[in-house]
Amino acid sequence: MRILLAPDSFKEAASAEAIAQAMTRGIKRGNPQAECRLMPLSDGGEGLTQALVHATAGTLHNVETVDAIGRPITAQFGFLGNKHTSRTAVVELASASGLEQVSPADRDPMAASTFGTGLLIRAAIDAGADRIVLGLGGSATTDGGTGLAHAFGFRFLDAHDSDIPLGGGALVDLARIDDSRVSDSIKNVPIVLACDVTNPLTGPEGAAHVFAPQKGATATQVELLDQGLANLARAIMQYNGRDIEHTPGAGAAGGTGGGMLGLFNATVKPGIELVLNLAHGREACAWADVVITGEGSIDSQTPYGKVPSGIAKLAQSQGKPTIAIGGTITRDPHTVEALNETGIIATFGIAPGPADLTTLIANTERNVEITCAAIASTLRITAATSPCESA
């Protein structure tokens, strides 16, 4: 039996690579004869770089940069391998400007900036990248990508032509954008934005209202951040005529999607579709008899742009079933039906029984291994008892 192991990361517990390795150990326990192929995935957020570097036999590169609140850190970008015709670099916004890198006590939603991500992209271009894949997800910021743009020489000026500070809170004072220090070659580098949301830049469904509270913003701060992003949209319209305020995906990563679409040669693509294409997911599904995927929570959002549904749809198109595992499983009828429609035929929770969250997170890889051992045993028994076709 050929089994494709294609999980996302389990957020705050284990990377997609670690989950795939744990799945393999479990499968081999339950069915030593099974052939396993590992394809750790990402929908554009955390784990994107490692997933694509793993899938294409690429390379990882460390860069000294800063986090969302300006502290020195080491982050990574990757170059795709497998003889890609372009020198494509993969960058995660979460690597330098991620929420998980900043403790709740240190989070500052008004001052948090994507400047460190800009430094990371600059390092990739300086190393020879002629195309960037930027994963939008897991950010600690709501600055509309202005910090990132500042790293390339863009200036964001107030009514007195003074530079405003970094961070989304300062955008309420933004009057105009100056690019006199930005080279045309930088502005023309193709950038593909990988994301799993379609939120606009502003309004009730925009970056500030939907995502800023998760980053520590109060109700008052949310309103100020939303006003600032609206200011940014007006300034971009004045700068080059691009209307990005209501563009789907503009609200991704604290409005970074909008800033990138407005100021750079950027396009948006659904993260999981992009990853599956670059990782040769169709060929992997064709090889497999069954696919096992997973993420931290299998819930009402899973059928829409997430890793499990993305790989399941691809497998389903080739007549291959998909099984999903998760730290938590939502079993309401609507969610189950939506999952089934994507090609997920069964879901399994990895928790062995009642336990506190800290313990469950600490034992994630072990519980994944145990769950996959049970799945593999069941698949082996099912295959052994299936009636043979007559000649």
HELIX and SHEET records of a PDB file:
HELIX    1   1 ALA A   16  GLY A   30  1                                  15    
HELIX    2   2 LEU A   48  THR A   56  1                                   9    
HELIX    3   3 LEU A   93  SER A   97  1                                   5    
HELIX    4   4 LEU A   99  GLN A  101  5                                   3    
HELIX    5   5 PRO A  104  ASP A  106  5                                   3    
HELIX    6   6 PHE A  115  ASP A  126  1                                  12    
HELIX    7   7 THR A  146  HIS A  150  1                                   5    
HELIX    8   8 GLY A  168  ASP A  173  5                                   6    
HELIX    9   9 ASP A  184  LYS A  187  1                                   4    
HELIX   10  10 ALA A  207  PHE A  211  1                                   5    
HELIX   11  11 ALA A  212  LYS A  215  5                                   4    
HELIX   12  12 ALA A  219  ASN A  240  1                                  22    
HELIX   13  13 ALA A  252  LEU A  263  1                                  12    
HELIX   14  14 GLY A  271  LEU A  278  1                                   8    
HELIX   15  15 GLY A  281  TRP A  287  1                                   7    
HELIX   16  16 VAL A  307  GLN A  316  1                                  10    
HELIX   17  17 PRO A  333  THR A  342  1                                  10    
HELIX   18  18 LEU A  357  ALA A  362  1                                   6    
HELIX   19  19 THR A  364  THR A  385  1                                  22    
SHEET    1   A 5 GLU A  35  LEU A  38  0                                        
SHEET    2   A 5 ARG A   2  LEU A   5  1                                        
SHEET    3   A 5 VAL A 290  ILE A 298  1                                        
SHEET    4   A 5 THR A 322  ILE A 329  1                                        
SHEET    5   A 5 ILE A 344  GLY A 349  1                                        
SHEET    1   B 6 THR A  59  VAL A  66  0                                        
SHEET    2   B 6 PRO A  72  PHE A  79 -1                                        
SHEET    3   B 6 THR A  88  GLU A  92 -1                                        
SHEET    4   B 6 ARG A 131  GLY A 135  1                                        
SHEET    5   B 6 ILE A 191  CYS A 195  1                                        
SHEET    6   B 6 ALA A 266  PRO A 270  1                                        
SHEET    1   C 2 ARG A 155  LEU A 157  0                                        
SHEET    2   C 2 ARG A 176  ASP A 178 -1                                        
END                                                                             
